[in-house]
Amino acid sequence: MLSYSKDTEDIFKRLPNLQVLKFDLKESWDNSTEQYWFPKLDFLTELEELTVYFASSNINDSGSSAAINRQWDFHFPSNLKILLLDKFPLTSNSLSTIARLPNLEELFLYYT
């Protein structure tokens, strides 16, 4: 289970050859930026498969009951081929970011 921490991205930077990554993301709303926090993963140049489960501490932030205008600050690696996001409240801007991934072959969105 990952929560917002400045150390989280440093930990991932120590794993540059990671090809598959799965984690739960909890309590990621950042009041200072008014966006959901998501770890920057664009430096994981070997990452091809990413699975993330969103677990908000706010009962209103899960799935389709989430506020429409909340943004994610996604930084995915460009070579990502498979992406699975579960229970993410996504906006059209977030989906546009995902759509720009040049090597994405499979996209799974559950309860978004």
C-alpha positions as CSV (number, residue, x, y, z in Angstrom):
1,M,0.0,0.0,0.0
2,L,1.5,3.3,-1.1
3,S,0.6,6.7,0.4
4,Y,2.0,10.1,-0.5
5,S,5.6,10.4,0.5
6,K,8.6,12.1,-1.1
7,D,10.6,8.9,-0.5
8,T,8.3,6.8,-2.7
9,E,9.7,8.0,-5.9
10,D,13.2,7.7,-4.6
11,I,12.5,4.0,-3.8
12,F,11.3,3.4,-7.4
13,K,14.4,5.1,-8.8
14,R,16.5,2.3,-7.2
15,L,14.6,-0.2,-9.3
16,P,15.4,1.0,-12.9
17,N,15.1,-2.5,-14.5
18,L,11.6,-3.2,-13.1
19,Q,9.3,-4.6,-15.8
20,V,6.1,-5.3,-13.9
21,L,4.8,-3.3,-11.0
22,K,1.6,-3.7,-8.9
23,F,0.6,-1.6,-5.9
24,D,-2.3,-0.2,-4.0
25,L,-2.4,3.6,-3.8
26,K,-4.0,5.2,-0.7
27,E,-4.8,8.7,0.5
28,S,-3.4,10.4,-2.5
29,W,-5.3,13.8,-2.5
30,D,-2.8,16.7,-2.4
31,N,-4.5,19.8,-1.2
32,S,-1.6,22.0,-2.2
33,T,-2.0,21.1,-5.9
34,E,-5.7,20.2,-5.8
35,Q,-4.8,17.0,-7.7
36,Y,-4.5,13.4,-6.8
37,W,-0.9,12.4,-6.2
38,F,0.5,9.6,-8.3
39,P,4.1,8.5,-8.1
40,K,6.2,9.6,-11.1
41,L,7.2,6.5,-12.9
42,D,8.4,7.9,-16.3
43,F,12.1,7.1,-15.3
44,L,11.3,3.4,-15.2
45,T,12.3,2.9,-18.8
46,E,11.9,-0.9,-18.7
47,L,8.4,-0.9,-17.1
48,E,5.9,-2.6,-19.5
49,E,3.1,-3.6,-17.2
50,L,1.5,-1.5,-14.4
51,T,-1.4,-2.4,-12.1
52,V,-2.7,0.1,-9.6
53,Y,-5.6,-0.2,-7.2
54,F,-6.9,3.1,-5.8
55,A,-8.0,3.0,-2.1
56,S,-9.2,6.4,-1.0
57,S,-9.7,7.3,2.7
58,N,-12.7,9.4,1.5
59,I,-15.7,7.2,0.8
60,N,-16.9,9.6,-1.9
61,D,-13.7,9.1,-3.9
62,S,-14.2,5.5,-5.1
63,G,-15.4,4.7,-8.6
64,S,-18.3,6.5,-10.2
65,S,-19.2,8.4,-7.1
66,A,-16.0,10.5,-7.2
67,A,-16.0,14.2,-8.0
68,I,-15.9,14.8,-11.7
69,N,-13.3,17.6,-11.7
70,R,-10.4,16.1,-9.8
71,Q,-7.2,15.6,-11.7
72,W,-4.4,13.1,-11.6
73,D,-0.7,14.0,-12.1
74,F,0.2,10.9,-14.2
75,H,3.8,10.4,-15.4
76,F,3.9,7.0,-17.0
77,P,6.9,5.5,-18.8
78,S,6.5,5.8,-22.6
79,N,7.2,2.1,-23.1
80,L,4.3,1.0,-21.0
81,K,2.4,-1.8,-22.8
82,I,-0.2,-2.9,-20.3
83,L,-2.1,-0.6,-17.8
84,L,-4.7,-1.6,-15.3
85,L,-6.3,1.0,-13.1
86,D,-9.0,-0.1,-10.6
87,K,-11.3,2.3,-8.8
88,F,-9.7,5.4,-10.1
89,P,-11.9,8.5,-10.4
90,L,-10.6,9.6,-13.9
91,T,-11.3,12.8,-15.8
92,S,-11.2,13.3,-19.5
93,N,-7.8,15.0,-19.1
94,S,-6.5,11.9,-17.2
95,L,-7.8,9.7,-20.0
96,S,-6.1,11.9,-22.6
97,T,-2.8,11.5,-20.8
98,I,-3.2,7.7,-20.9
99,A,-4.2,7.8,-24.6
100,R,-0.9,9.5,-25.5
101,L,1.2,6.5,-24.3
102,P,2.8,5.5,-27.6
103,N,3.3,1.8,-26.8
104,L,0.2,1.0,-24.9
105,E,-1.4,-2.2,-26.2
106,E,-3.8,-3.1,-23.4
107,L,-5.8,-0.8,-21.1
108,F,-8.1,-2.1,-18.3
109,L,-10.2,0.3,-16.4
110,Y,-12.3,-1.1,-13.6
111,Y,-14.9,0.8,-11.5
112,T,-13.7,4.2,-12.9
